Amino acid sequence: MALFQKGNKISLYNNLPERQGMTDDKTPNKPNAAGRRQIRVEVPSTLEPTYANAVIISQTSSEIIMDFTQLMPNDPRARVKQRVVMTPTAAKSFMQALTKHMERFEEKYGEIKMPPTLADQLFSGIRSDGTDGTDDE
């Protein structure tokens, strides 16, 4: 699966074999010459964006789980705002698309400088059981 954006138009291409048929708007949904079919992405006008400044990632044998969180100054809690669960294949496609977009971003705006200990600053002491990792009760 691949995601392409040109201006405000987003195209999602799926390489997986699908049953051929009709889309909701009665147009044929056939694979293109590259064997991919285009999927029209519809974003509801009522969809609220979610801000996250950190993500906690875990996995099972069949899923990749991403908890998008907000970390606030002087607050030891990481408030999970959205949980996204993907298959490993979908997560890898997401990672590839995100990597391409980050490369384009840095080509356009310059390299993003990361403090060497940012991950430690963000995630030291964060536990998924709701505690801050200290022994204080």
Secondary structure, DSSP 8 states (H G I E B T S, - for coil): -EEEEETTEEEEEE-S-----B-TTS-B----TTS-EEEE----TT------SEEEEEE-SS-EEEEEEEE-TT---EEEEEEEEE-HHHHHHHHHHHHHHHHHHHHHH------TTHHHHHHTT--TTSS-SSS--
